[in-house]
Amino acid sequence: MKNEFEIIKTIDENGQEVELKLIDIVSVNDVDYALLVPADTDIDNEDECEIVLMRLKQDNSDYIFETIEDDDEFELVSQAIIEDEAQ
């Protein structure tokens, strides 16, 4: 059975619209982060794939996906995800 994921449309660093699959939402230090992969990635058949990590902010009933610019924040969230996967 194939997994069904929500598709998120966002703008990349080059100003181009890209589609990403929302894989999971994790919370680190009371902040939510989205784990995404490019929409054309077949997660069920790939050993390794590009993971996009974005901060989530809620604006009324909508979520806003923000790029993580701070290297320390990115490393903290990445490490938390790796530790959670190891358990």
PyMOL Python script that loads the backbone (N, CA, C, O; Angstrom):
from pymol import cmd

cmd.read_pdbstr("""\
ATOM      1  N   MET A   1       0.833  -1.190   0.000  1.00  0.00           N
ATOM      2  CA  MET A   1       0.000   0.000   0.000  1.00  0.00           C
ATOM      3  C   MET A   1       0.873   1.246   0.000  1.00  0.00           C
ATOM      4  O   MET A   1       1.817   1.341   0.784  1.00  0.00           O
ATOM      5  N   LYS A   2       0.574   2.179  -0.850  1.00  0.00           N
ATOM      6  CA  LYS A   2       1.331   3.414  -0.947  1.00  0.00           C
ATOM      7  C   LYS A   2       0.868   4.418   0.092  1.00  0.00           C
ATOM      8  O   LYS A   2      -0.326   4.558   0.356  1.00  0.00           O
ATOM      9  N   ASN A   3       1.829   5.111   0.671  1.00  0.00           N
ATOM     10  CA  ASN A   3       1.494   6.165   1.624  1.00  0.00           C
ATOM     11  C   ASN A   3       0.944   7.374   0.879  1.00  0.00           C
ATOM     12  O   ASN A   3       1.415   7.709  -0.208  1.00  0.00           O
ATOM     13  N   GLU A   4      -0.049   8.024   1.465  1.00  0.00           N
ATOM     14  CA  GLU A   4      -0.596   9.248   0.905  1.00  0.00           C
ATOM     15  C   GLU A   4      -0.131  10.410   1.772  1.00  0.00           C
ATOM     16  O   GLU A   4      -0.287  10.386   2.993  1.00  0.00           O
ATOM     17  N   PHE A   5       0.437  11.419   1.137  1.00  0.00           N
ATOM     18  CA  PHE A   5       0.957  12.570   1.859  1.00  0.00           C
ATOM     19  C   PHE A   5       0.316  13.842   1.327  1.00  0.00           C
ATOM     20  O   PHE A   5      -0.025  13.940   0.148  1.00  0.00           O
ATOM     21  N   GLU A   6       0.159  14.806   2.214  1.00  0.00           N
ATOM     22  CA  GLU A   6      -0.352  16.106   1.802  1.00  0.00           C
ATOM     23  C   GLU A   6       0.716  16.812   0.971  1.00  0.00           C
ATOM     24  O   GLU A   6       1.898  16.782   1.314  1.00  0.00           O
ATOM     25  N   ILE A   7       0.297  17.444  -0.117  1.00  0.00           N
ATOM     26  CA  ILE A   7       1.220  18.192  -0.974  1.00  0.00           C
ATOM     27  C   ILE A   7       1.175  19.665  -0.579  1.00  0.00           C
ATOM     28  O   ILE A   7       0.107  20.272  -0.494  1.00  0.00           O
ATOM     29  N   ILE A   8       2.352  20.219  -0.342  1.00  0.00           N
ATOM     30  CA  ILE A   8       2.507  21.622   0.037  1.00  0.00           C
ATOM     31  C   ILE A   8       3.180  22.348  -1.123  1.00  0.00           C
ATOM     32  O   ILE A   8       4.180  21.869  -1.657  1.00  0.00           O
ATOM     33  N   LYS A   9       2.642  23.492  -1.513  1.00  0.00           N
ATOM     34  CA  LYS A   9       3.280  24.328  -2.536  1.00  0.00           C
ATOM     35  C   LYS A   9       3.944  25.499  -1.838  1.00  0.00           C
ATOM     36  O   LYS A   9       3.337  26.165  -0.999  1.00  0.00           O
ATOM     37  N   THR A  10       5.197  25.744  -2.192  1.00  0.00           N
ATOM     38  CA  THR A  10       5.939  26.847  -1.601  1.00  0.00           C
ATOM     39  C   THR A  10       6.876  27.430  -2.658  1.00  0.00           C
ATOM     40  O   THR A  10       6.963  26.908  -3.769  1.00  0.00           O
ATOM     41  N   ILE A  11       7.563  28.492  -2.315  1.00  0.00           N
ATOM     42  CA  ILE A  11       8.493  29.158  -3.222  1.00  0.00           C
ATOM     43  C   ILE A  11       9.907  28.870  -2.751  1.00  0.00           C
ATOM     44  O   ILE A  11      10.221  29.055  -1.575  1.00  0.00           O
ATOM     45  N   ASP A  12      10.778  28.411  -3.676  1.00  0.00           N
ATOM     46  CA  ASP A  12      12.159  28.111  -3.293  1.00  0.00           C
ATOM     47  C   ASP A  12      13.014  29.375  -3.310  1.00  0.00           C
ATOM     48  O   ASP A  12      12.520  30.472  -3.569  1.00  0.00           O
ATOM     49  N   GLU A  13      14.309  29.198  -3.028  1.00  0.00           N
ATOM     50  CA  GLU A  13      15.226  30.340  -2.941  1.00  0.00           C
ATOM     51  C   GLU A  13      15.419  31.055  -4.278  1.00  0.00           C
ATOM     52  O   GLU A  13      15.921  32.179  -4.312  1.00  0.00           O
ATOM     53  N   ASN A  14      15.024  30.410  -5.381  1.00  0.00           N
ATOM     54  CA  ASN A  14      15.133  31.021  -6.710  1.00  0.00           C
ATOM     55  C   ASN A  14      13.823  31.654  -7.167  1.00  0.00           C
ATOM     56  O   ASN A  14      13.715  32.108  -8.307  1.00  0.00           O
ATOM     57  N   GLY A  15      12.823  31.686  -6.277  1.00  0.00           N
ATOM     58  CA  GLY A  15      11.542  32.276  -6.621  1.00  0.00           C
ATOM     59  C   GLY A  15      10.635  31.363  -7.429  1.00  0.00           C
ATOM     60  O   GLY A  15       9.608  31.807  -7.941  1.00  0.00           O
ATOM     61  N   GLN A  16      11.005  30.074  -7.552  1.00  0.00           N
ATOM     62  CA  GLN A  16      10.209  29.111  -8.303  1.00  0.00           C
ATOM     63  C   GLN A  16       9.262  28.360  -7.374  1.00  0.00           C
ATOM     64  O   GLN A  16       9.630  28.012  -6.252  1.00  0.00           O
ATOM     65  N   GLU A  17       8.041  28.113  -7.846  1.00  0.00           N
ATOM     66  CA  GLU A  17       7.103  27.325  -7.052  1.00  0.00           C
ATOM     67  C   GLU A  17       7.532  25.864  -7.075  1.00  0.00           C
ATOM     68  O   GLU A  17       7.836  25.312  -8.132  1.00  0.00           O
ATOM     69  N   VAL A  18       7.552  25.246  -5.897  1.00  0.00           N
ATOM     70  CA  VAL A  18       7.893  23.831  -5.784  1.00  0.00           C
ATOM     71  C   VAL A  18       6.806  23.131  -4.975  1.00  0.00           C
ATOM     72  O   VAL A  18       6.150  23.734  -4.125  1.00  0.00           O
ATOM     73  N   GLU A  19       6.634  21.845  -5.264  1.00  0.00           N
ATOM     74  CA  GLU A  19       5.684  21.031  -4.522  1.00  0.00           C
ATOM     75  C   GLU A  19       6.460  20.049  -3.660  1.00  0.00           C
ATOM     76  O   GLU A  19       7.398  19.394  -4.116  1.00  0.00           O
ATOM     77  N   LEU A  20       6.041  19.964  -2.395  1.00  0.00           N
ATOM     78  CA  LEU A  20       6.689  19.082  -1.435  1.00  0.00           C
ATOM     79  C   LEU A  20       5.642  18.207  -0.767  1.00  0.00           C
ATOM     80  O   LEU A  20       4.500  18.621  -0.569  1.00  0.00           O
ATOM     81  N   LYS A  21       6.051  16.984  -0.422  1.00  0.00           N
ATOM     82  CA  LYS A  21       5.185  16.090   0.358  1.00  0.00           C
ATOM     83  C   LYS A  21       5.467  16.322   1.832  1.00  0.00           C
ATOM     84  O   LYS A  21       6.622  16.326   2.258  1.00  0.00           O
ATOM     85  N   LEU A  22       4.405  16.517   2.611  1.00  0.00           N
ATOM     86  CA  LEU A  22       4.527  16.660   4.051  1.00  0.00           C
ATOM     87  C   LEU A  22       4.600  15.262   4.661  1.00  0.00           C
ATOM     88  O   LEU A  22       3.627  14.509   4.632  1.00  0.00           O
ATOM     89  N   ILE A  23       5.766  14.926   5.214  1.00  0.00           N
ATOM     90  CA  ILE A  23       6.007  13.597   5.772  1.00  0.00           C
ATOM     91  C   ILE A  23       5.610  13.528   7.241  1.00  0.00           C
ATOM     92  O   ILE A  23       4.981  12.565   7.679  1.00  0.00           O
ATOM     93  N   ASP A  24       5.979  14.551   7.992  1.00  0.00           N
ATOM     94  CA  ASP A  24       5.720  14.530   9.428  1.00  0.00           C
ATOM     95  C   ASP A  24       5.852  15.941   9.979  1.00  0.00           C
ATOM     96  O   ASP A  24       6.457  16.814   9.357  1.00  0.00           O
ATOM     97  N   ILE A  25       5.280  16.147  11.149  1.00  0.00           N
ATOM     98  CA  ILE A  25       5.459  17.383  11.908  1.00  0.00           C
ATOM     99  C   ILE A  25       6.015  16.979  13.258  1.00  0.00           C
ATOM    100  O   ILE A  25       5.460  16.116  13.938  1.00  0.00           O
ATOM    101  N   VAL A  26       7.122  17.612  13.643  1.00  0.00           N
ATOM    102  CA  VAL A  26       7.750  17.322  14.928  1.00  0.00           C
ATOM    103  C   VAL A  26       7.809  18.608  15.745  1.00  0.00           C
ATOM    104  O   VAL A  26       7.838  19.710  15.196  1.00  0.00           O
ATOM    105  N   SER A  27       7.825  18.448  17.045  1.00  0.00           N
ATOM    106  CA  SER A  27       7.901  19.597  17.938  1.00  0.00           C
ATOM    107  C   SER A  27       9.211  19.529  18.711  1.00  0.00           C
ATOM    108  O   SER A  27       9.529  18.510  19.325  1.00  0.00           O
ATOM    109  N   VAL A  28       9.969  20.623  18.676  1.00  0.00           N
ATOM    110  CA  VAL A  28      11.226  20.720  19.409  1.00  0.00           C
ATOM    111  C   VAL A  28      11.191  22.040  20.167  1.00  0.00           C
ATOM    112  O   VAL A  28      11.038  23.105  19.569  1.00  0.00           O
ATOM    113  N   ASN A  29      11.333  21.963  21.487  1.00  0.00           N
ATOM    114  CA  ASN A  29      11.279  23.158  22.338  1.00  0.00           C
ATOM    115  C   ASN A  29      10.015  23.976  22.080  1.00  0.00           C
ATOM    116  O   ASN A  29      10.074  25.202  21.983  1.00  0.00           O
ATOM    117  N   ASP A  30       8.875  23.296  21.968  1.00  0.00           N
ATOM    118  CA  ASP A  30       7.563  23.916  21.765  1.00  0.00           C
ATOM    119  C   ASP A  30       7.419  24.664  20.444  1.00  0.00           C
ATOM    120  O   ASP A  30       6.550  25.525  20.308  1.00  0.00           O
ATOM    121  N   VAL A  31       8.261  24.341  19.479  1.00  0.00           N
ATOM    122  CA  VAL A  31       8.146  24.898  18.130  1.00  0.00           C
ATOM    123  C   VAL A  31       7.910  23.733  17.178  1.00  0.00           C
ATOM    124  O   VAL A  31       8.572  22.701  17.285  1.00  0.00           O
ATOM    125  N   ASP A  32       6.974  23.890  16.250  1.00  0.00           N
ATOM    126  CA  ASP A  32       6.672  22.829  15.291  1.00  0.00           C
ATOM    127  C   ASP A  32       7.517  22.992  14.033  1.00  0.00           C
ATOM    128  O   ASP A  32       7.749  24.102  13.553  1.00  0.00           O
ATOM    129  N   TYR A  33       7.974  21.840  13.511  1.00  0.00           N
ATOM    130  CA  TYR A  33       8.773  21.801  12.295  1.00  0.00           C
ATOM    131  C   TYR A  33       8.189  20.754  11.354  1.00  0.00           C
ATOM    132  O   TYR A  33       7.715  19.706  11.793  1.00  0.00           O
ATOM    133  N   ALA A  34       8.229  21.044  10.066  1.00  0.00           N
ATOM    134  CA  ALA A  34       7.714  20.126   9.055  1.00  0.00           C
ATOM    135  C   ALA A  34       8.872  19.418   8.380  1.00  0.00           C
ATOM    136  O   ALA A  34       9.868  20.043   8.015  1.00  0.00           O
ATOM    137  N   LEU A  35       8.734  18.096   8.213  1.00  0.00           N
ATOM    138  CA  LEU A  35       9.668  17.304   7.428  1.00  0.00           C
ATOM    139  C   LEU A  35       9.004  17.080   6.084  1.00  0.00           C
ATOM    140  O   LEU A  35       7.901  16.537   6.011  1.00  0.00           O
ATOM    141  N   LEU A  36       9.680  17.500   5.016  1.00  0.00           N
ATOM    142  CA  LEU A  36       9.121  17.428   3.675  1.00  0.00           C
ATOM    143  C   LEU A  36      10.125  16.802   2.721  1.00  0.00           C
ATOM    144  O   LEU A  36      11.327  16.800   2.984  1.00  0.00           O
ATOM    145  N   VAL A  37       9.624  16.273   1.614  1.00  0.00           N
ATOM    146  CA  VAL A  37      10.473  15.781   0.527  1.00  0.00           C
ATOM    147  C   VAL A  37       9.892  16.306  -0.776  1.00  0.00           C
ATOM    148  O   VAL A  37       8.703  16.619  -0.836  1.00  0.00           O
ATOM    149  N   PRO A  38      10.713  16.410  -1.826  1.00  0.00           N
ATOM    150  CA  PRO A  38      10.171  16.816  -3.120  1.00  0.00           C
ATOM    151  C   PRO A  38       8.999  15.917  -3.516  1.00  0.00           C
ATOM    152  O   PRO A  38       9.030  14.710  -3.276  1.00  0.00           O
ATOM    153  N   ALA A  39       7.970  16.505  -4.120  1.00  0.00           N
ATOM    154  CA  ALA A  39       6.726  15.791  -4.432  1.00  0.00           C
ATOM    155  C   ALA A  39       6.945  14.590  -5.344  1.00  0.00           C
ATOM    156  O   ALA A  39       6.169  13.636  -5.296  1.00  0.00           O
ATOM    157  N   ASP A  40       7.977  14.618  -6.167  1.00  0.00           N
ATOM    158  CA  ASP A  40       8.206  13.499  -7.091  1.00  0.00           C
ATOM    159  C   ASP A  40       9.023  12.367  -6.472  1.00  0.00           C
ATOM    160  O   ASP A  40       9.366  11.409  -7.164  1.00  0.00           O
ATOM    161  N   THR A  41       9.339  12.462  -5.185  1.00  0.00           N
ATOM    162  CA  THR A  41      10.093  11.419  -4.490  1.00  0.00           C
ATOM    163  C   THR A  41       9.179  10.237  -4.157  1.00  0.00           C
ATOM    164  O   THR A  41       8.097  10.412  -3.597  1.00  0.00           O
ATOM    165  N   ASP A  42       9.630   9.042  -4.509  1.00  0.00           N
ATOM    166  CA  ASP A  42       8.895   7.826  -4.160  1.00  0.00           C
ATOM    167  C   ASP A  42       9.502   7.280  -2.867  1.00  0.00           C
ATOM    168  O   ASP A  42      10.449   6.494  -2.897  1.00  0.00           O
ATOM    169  N   ILE A  43       8.955   7.698  -1.757  1.00  0.00           N
ATOM    170  CA  ILE A  43       9.502   7.365  -0.440  1.00  0.00           C
ATOM    171  C   ILE A  43       9.538   5.865  -0.197  1.00  0.00           C
ATOM    172  O   ILE A  43      10.447   5.364   0.465  1.00  0.00           O
ATOM    173  N   ASP A  44       8.561   5.150  -0.725  1.00  0.00           N
ATOM    174  CA  ASP A  44       8.477   3.711  -0.498  1.00  0.00           C
ATOM    175  C   ASP A  44       9.593   2.934  -1.197  1.00  0.00           C
ATOM    176  O   ASP A  44       9.894   1.806  -0.809  1.00  0.00           O
ATOM    177  N   ASN A  45      10.206   3.524  -2.218  1.00  0.00           N
ATOM    178  CA  ASN A  45      11.196   2.797  -3.009  1.00  0.00           C
ATOM    179  C   ASN A  45      12.587   3.424  -2.998  1.00  0.00           C
ATOM    180  O   ASN A  45      13.449   3.019  -3.778  1.00  0.00           O
ATOM    181  N   GLU A  46      12.817   4.395  -2.136  1.00  0.00           N
ATOM    182  CA  GLU A  46      14.132   5.034  -2.097  1.00  0.00           C
ATOM    183  C   GLU A  46      14.765   4.846  -0.735  1.00  0.00           C
ATOM    184  O   GLU A  46      14.120   5.042   0.295  1.00  0.00           O
ATOM    185  N   ASP A  47      16.048   4.460  -0.738  1.00  0.00           N
ATOM    186  CA  ASP A  47      16.769   4.298   0.520  1.00  0.00           C
ATOM    187  C   ASP A  47      17.138   5.648   1.120  1.00  0.00           C
ATOM    188  O   ASP A  47      17.085   5.831   2.336  1.00  0.00           O
ATOM    189  N   GLU A  48      17.511   6.590   0.262  1.00  0.00           N
ATOM    190  CA  GLU A  48      17.885   7.920   0.707  1.00  0.00           C
ATOM    191  C   GLU A  48      17.151   8.936  -0.147  1.00  0.00           C
ATOM    192  O   GLU A  48      16.973   8.743  -1.349  1.00  0.00           O
ATOM    193  N   CYS A  49      16.728  10.020   0.485  1.00  0.00           N
ATOM    194  CA  CYS A  49      16.089  11.081  -0.283  1.00  0.00           C
ATOM    195  C   CYS A  49      16.366  12.414   0.401  1.00  0.00           C
ATOM    196  O   CYS A  49      16.711  12.469   1.581  1.00  0.00           O
ATOM    197  N   GLU A  50      16.210  13.471  -0.358  1.00  0.00           N
ATOM    198  CA  GLU A  50      16.418  14.817   0.151  1.00  0.00           C
ATOM    199  C   GLU A  50      15.281  15.171   1.107  1.00  0.00           C
ATOM    200  O   GLU A  50      14.107  15.090   0.746  1.00  0.00           O
ATOM    201  N   ILE A  51      15.638  15.564   2.326  1.00  0.00           N
ATOM    202  CA  ILE A  51      14.655  15.990   3.320  1.00  0.00           C
ATOM    203  C   ILE A  51      14.737  17.505   3.441  1.00  0.00           C
ATOM    204  O   ILE A  51      15.826  18.068   3.558  1.00  0.00           O
ATOM    205  N   VAL A  52      13.591  18.157   3.413  1.00  0.00           N
ATOM    206  CA  VAL A  52      13.508  19.600   3.613  1.00  0.00           C
ATOM    207  C   VAL A  52      12.895  19.812   4.984  1.00  0.00           C
ATOM    208  O   VAL A  52      11.848  19.247   5.299  1.00  0.00           O
ATOM    209  N   LEU A  53      13.542  20.620   5.789  1.00  0.00           N
ATOM    210  CA  LEU A  53      13.090  20.894   7.149  1.00  0.00           C
ATOM    211  C   LEU A  53      12.693  22.363   7.221  1.00  0.00           C
ATOM    212  O   LEU A  53      13.501  23.240   6.917  1.00  0.00           O
ATOM    213  N   MET A  54      11.438  22.639   7.628  1.00  0.00           N
ATOM    214  CA  MET A  54      10.954  24.015   7.715  1.00  0.00           C
ATOM    215  C   MET A  54      10.231  24.233   9.033  1.00  0.00           C
ATOM    216  O   MET A  54       9.607  23.319   9.572  1.00  0.00           O
ATOM    217  N   ARG A  55      10.321  25.455   9.546  1.00  0.00           N
ATOM    218  CA  ARG A  55       9.611  25.842  10.762  1.00  0.00           C
ATOM    219  C   ARG A  55       8.154  26.143  10.396  1.00  0.00           C
ATOM    220  O   ARG A  55       7.872  26.703   9.336  1.00  0.00           O
ATOM    221  N   LEU A  56       7.247  25.766  11.280  1.00  0.00           N
ATOM    222  CA  LEU A  56       5.823  26.030  11.075  1.00  0.00           C
ATOM    223  C   LEU A  56       5.350  27.102  12.042  1.00  0.00           C
ATOM    224  O   LEU A  56       5.627  27.047  13.241  1.00  0.00           O
ATOM    225  N   LYS A  57       4.637  28.068  11.507  1.00  0.00           N
ATOM    226  CA  LYS A  57       3.982  29.069  12.347  1.00  0.00           C
ATOM    227  C   LYS A  57       2.518  29.071  11.977  1.00  0.00           C
ATOM    228  O   LYS A  57       2.159  28.923  10.808  1.00  0.00           O
ATOM    229  N   GLN A  58       1.680  29.238  12.974  1.00  0.00           N
ATOM    230  CA  GLN A  58       0.248  29.256  12.696  1.00  0.00           C
ATOM    231  C   GLN A  58      -0.233  30.697  12.629  1.00  0.00           C
ATOM    232  O   GLN A  58       0.028  31.497  13.528  1.00  0.00           O
ATOM    233  N   ASP A  59      -0.944  31.017  11.541  1.00  0.00           N
ATOM    234  CA  ASP A  59      -1.540  32.325  11.333  1.00  0.00           C
ATOM    235  C   ASP A  59      -3.043  32.105  11.219  1.00  0.00           C
ATOM    236  O   ASP A  59      -3.548  31.709  10.168  1.00  0.00           O
ATOM    237  N   ASN A  60      -3.752  32.368  12.322  1.00  0.00           N
ATOM    238  CA  ASN A  60      -5.178  32.025  12.425  1.00  0.00           C
ATOM    239  C   ASN A  60      -5.336  30.528  12.194  1.00  0.00           C
ATOM    240  O   ASN A  60      -4.816  29.739  12.983  1.00  0.00           O
ATOM    241  N   SER A  61      -6.030  30.111  11.146  1.00  0.00           N
ATOM    242  CA  SER A  61      -6.220  28.680  10.909  1.00  0.00           C
ATOM    243  C   SER A  61      -5.247  28.133   9.866  1.00  0.00           C
ATOM    244  O   SER A  61      -5.284  26.944   9.548  1.00  0.00           O
ATOM    245  N   ASP A  62      -4.375  28.993   9.330  1.00  0.00           N
ATOM    246  CA  ASP A  62      -3.412  28.577   8.306  1.00  0.00           C
ATOM    247  C   ASP A  62      -2.029  28.382   8.906  1.00  0.00           C
ATOM    248  O   ASP A  62      -1.665  29.012   9.899  1.00  0.00           O
ATOM    249  N   TYR A  63      -1.269  27.493   8.279  1.00  0.00           N
ATOM    250  CA  TYR A  63       0.129  27.318   8.672  1.00  0.00           C
ATOM    251  C   TYR A  63       1.028  28.008   7.655  1.00  0.00           C
ATOM    252  O   TYR A  63       0.776  27.973   6.450  1.00  0.00           O
ATOM    253  N   ILE A  64       2.074  28.631   8.163  1.00  0.00           N
ATOM    254  CA  ILE A  64       3.070  29.280   7.322  1.00  0.00           C
ATOM    255  C   ILE A  64       4.358  28.483   7.465  1.00  0.00           C
ATOM    256  O   ILE A  64       4.811  28.221   8.580  1.00  0.00           O
ATOM    257  N   PHE A  65       4.948  28.099   6.338  1.00  0.00           N
ATOM    258  CA  PHE A  65       6.202  27.349   6.331  1.00  0.00           C
ATOM    259  C   PHE A  65       7.345  28.353   6.175  1.00  0.00           C
ATOM    260  O   PHE A  65       7.371  29.134   5.224  1.00  0.00           O
ATOM    261  N   GLU A  66       8.285  28.321   7.117  1.00  0.00           N
ATOM    262  CA  GLU A  66       9.402  29.258   7.106  1.00  0.00           C
ATOM    263  C   GLU A  66      10.722  28.504   6.980  1.00  0.00           C
ATOM    264  O   GLU A  66      10.908  27.448   7.586  1.00  0.00           O
ATOM    265  N   THR A  67      11.622  29.052   6.197  1.00  0.00           N
ATOM    266  CA  THR A  67      12.967  28.500   6.081  1.00  0.00           C
ATOM    267  C   THR A  67      13.711  28.728   7.392  1.00  0.00           C
ATOM    268  O   THR A  67      13.577  29.782   8.015  1.00  0.00           O
ATOM    269  N   ILE A  68      14.485  27.749   7.801  1.00  0.00           N
ATOM    270  CA  ILE A  68      15.301  27.882   9.013  1.00  0.00           C
ATOM    271  C   ILE A  68      16.642  28.466   8.592  1.00  0.00           C
ATOM    272  O   ILE A  68      17.456  27.789   7.964  1.00  0.00           O
ATOM    273  N   GLU A  69      16.862  29.722   8.942  1.00  0.00           N
ATOM    274  CA  GLU A  69      18.087  30.422   8.551  1.00  0.00           C
ATOM    275  C   GLU A  69      19.230  30.199   9.541  1.00  0.00           C
ATOM    276  O   GLU A  69      20.401  30.260   9.165  1.00  0.00           O
ATOM    277  N   ASP A  70      18.891  29.942  10.799  1.00  0.00           N
ATOM    278  CA  ASP A  70      19.885  29.810  11.860  1.00  0.00           C
ATOM    279  C   ASP A  70      20.469  28.401  11.872  1.00  0.00           C
ATOM    280  O   ASP A  70      19.736  27.427  12.047  1.00  0.00           O
ATOM    281  N   ASP A  71      21.776  28.289  11.688  1.00  0.00           N
ATOM    282  CA  ASP A  71      22.441  26.984  11.649  1.00  0.00           C
ATOM    283  C   ASP A  71      22.288  26.216  12.967  1.00  0.00           C
ATOM    284  O   ASP A  71      22.110  24.998  12.957  1.00  0.00           O
ATOM    285  N   ASP A  72      22.356  26.923  14.097  1.00  0.00           N
ATOM    286  CA  ASP A  72      22.221  26.264  15.396  1.00  0.00           C
ATOM    287  C   ASP A  72      20.823  25.680  15.575  1.00  0.00           C
ATOM    288  O   ASP A  72      20.671  24.569  16.082  1.00  0.00           O
ATOM    289  N   GLU A  73      19.803  26.430  15.160  1.00  0.00           N
ATOM    290  CA  GLU A  73      18.429  25.926  15.246  1.00  0.00           C
ATOM    291  C   GLU A  73      18.259  24.701  14.354  1.00  0.00           C
ATOM    292  O   GLU A  73      17.663  23.707  14.767  1.00  0.00           O
ATOM    293  N   PHE A  74      18.783  24.770  13.130  1.00  0.00           N
ATOM    294  CA  PHE A  74      18.679  23.648  12.204  1.00  0.00           C
ATOM    295  C   PHE A  74      19.355  22.408  12.785  1.00  0.00           C
ATOM    296  O   PHE A  74      18.807  21.308  12.718  1.00  0.00           O
ATOM    297  N   GLU A  75      20.532  22.588  13.347  1.00  0.00           N
ATOM    298  CA  GLU A  75      21.278  21.465  13.936  1.00  0.00           C
ATOM    299  C   GLU A  75      20.525  20.879  15.136  1.00  0.00           C
ATOM    300  O   GLU A  75      20.465  19.659  15.287  1.00  0.00           O
ATOM    301  N   LEU A  76      19.953  21.727  15.984  1.00  0.00           N
ATOM    302  CA  LEU A  76      19.189  21.277  17.138  1.00  0.00           C
ATOM    303  C   LEU A  76      18.001  20.413  16.707  1.00  0.00           C
ATOM    304  O   LEU A  76      17.767  19.346  17.275  1.00  0.00           O
ATOM    305  N   VAL A  77      17.259  20.873  15.708  1.00  0.00           N
ATOM    306  CA  VAL A  77      16.088  20.137  15.234  1.00  0.00           C
ATOM    307  C   VAL A  77      16.522  18.844  14.541  1.00  0.00           C
ATOM    308  O   VAL A  77      15.919  17.795  14.769  1.00  0.00           O
ATOM    309  N   SER A  78      17.538  18.901  13.713  1.00  0.00           N
ATOM    310  CA  SER A  78      18.039  17.705  13.031  1.00  0.00           C
ATOM    311  C   SER A  78      18.462  16.645  14.035  1.00  0.00           C
ATOM    312  O   SER A  78      18.136  15.469  13.875  1.00  0.00           O
ATOM    313  N   GLN A  79      19.183  17.054  15.066  1.00  0.00           N
ATOM    314  CA  GLN A  79      19.653  16.114  16.083  1.00  0.00           C
ATOM    315  C   GLN A  79      18.483  15.502  16.840  1.00  0.00           C
ATOM    316  O   GLN A  79      18.499  14.309  17.143  1.00  0.00           O
ATOM    317  N   ALA A  80      17.468  16.306  17.148  1.00  0.00           N
ATOM    318  CA  ALA A  80      16.286  15.792  17.855  1.00  0.00           C
ATOM    319  C   ALA A  80      15.568  14.752  17.017  1.00  0.00           C
ATOM    320  O   ALA A  80      15.090  13.747  17.543  1.00  0.00           O
ATOM    321  N   ILE A  81      15.491  14.986  15.727  1.00  0.00           N
ATOM    322  CA  ILE A  81      14.834  14.023  14.821  1.00  0.00           C
ATOM    323  C   ILE A  81      15.622  12.729  14.755  1.00  0.00           C
ATOM    324  O   ILE A  81      15.044  11.643  14.812  1.00  0.00           O
ATOM    325  N   ILE A  82      16.944  12.838  14.634  1.00  0.00           N
ATOM    326  CA  ILE A  82      17.800  11.648  14.560  1.00  0.00           C
ATOM    327  C   ILE A  82      17.675  10.828  15.854  1.00  0.00           C
ATOM    328  O   ILE A  82      17.553   9.604  15.810  1.00  0.00           O
ATOM    329  N   GLU A  83      17.705  11.513  16.996  1.00  0.00           N
ATOM    330  CA  GLU A  83      17.585  10.808  18.279  1.00  0.00           C
ATOM    331  C   GLU A  83      16.219  10.139  18.412  1.00  0.00           C
ATOM    332  O   GLU A  83      16.126   9.030  18.939  1.00  0.00           O
ATOM    333  N   ASP A  84      15.165  10.792  17.945  1.00  0.00           N
ATOM    334  CA  ASP A  84      13.834  10.227  18.017  1.00  0.00           C
ATOM    335  C   ASP A  84      13.712   8.981  17.125  1.00  0.00           C
ATOM    336  O   ASP A  84      13.056   8.009  17.499  1.00  0.00           O
ATOM    337  N   GLU A  85      14.340   9.017  15.958  1.00  0.00           N
ATOM    338  CA  GLU A  85      14.311   7.873  15.037  1.00  0.00           C
ATOM    339  C   GLU A  85      15.072   6.681  15.614  1.00  0.00           C
ATOM    340  O   GLU A  85      14.724   5.530  15.350  1.00  0.00           O
ATOM    341  N   ALA A  86      16.116   6.962  16.404  1.00  0.00           N
ATOM    342  CA  ALA A  86      16.945   5.892  16.963  1.00  0.00           C
ATOM    343  C   ALA A  86      16.223   5.134  18.075  1.00  0.00           C
ATOM    344  O   ALA A  86      16.608   4.013  18.407  1.00  0.00           O
ATOM    345  N   GLN A  87      15.191   5.729  18.648  1.00  0.00           N
ATOM    346  CA  GLN A  87      14.495   5.082  19.766  1.00  0.00           C
ATOM    347  C   GLN A  87      13.528   4.040  19.320  1.00  0.00           C
ATOM    348  O   GLN A  87      12.870   3.412  20.151  1.00  0.00           O
TER     349      GLN A  87
END
""", "prot")
cmd.dss("prot")
cmd.show_as("cartoon", "prot")
cmd.util.cbc("prot")
cmd.orient("prot")
